[in-house]
Structure formats: structure tokens, C-alpha cells
């Protein structure tokens, strides 16, 4: 079970942002989707963008898949 990654965030198109605690966030490096870990001072900040018509990807926090 994953416990160190932040959860996926998603917007509703009206300026509201929600957290989905079923999925951990991932990054994309080529064809791989590594888990984005938060580790104290090593936490990296990013920007949140809404990309209409696109689906996010994540890692199931229960199964790690």
C-alpha cells in the first residue's frame, strides 16, 4: 500500500479543486509513470493546470497498480 505520495487533484471546470484519495499522483518520464513522492525538504512543487477533455493517470493506493 502506498502512503508517501500526494493524492491526485482534479478540477470541476468551475474553479473548484478536489482531491481523489483513491489514487496517488504520478509523473511521466518517457513511457514510464513513476510515483511522485513527497519527502520532507525534498518535496517538489508544481503547477496545477486544467486540461479539458483529458484524463489523469494515477496509482491505486490500495494495490499499487
Secondary structure, DSSP 4 states (H G I P E B T S, - for coil): ---SBPEEEEE-SSS-EEEEEEEEEB--BTTB--B-B--GGGPPP------TT----EEETTT--
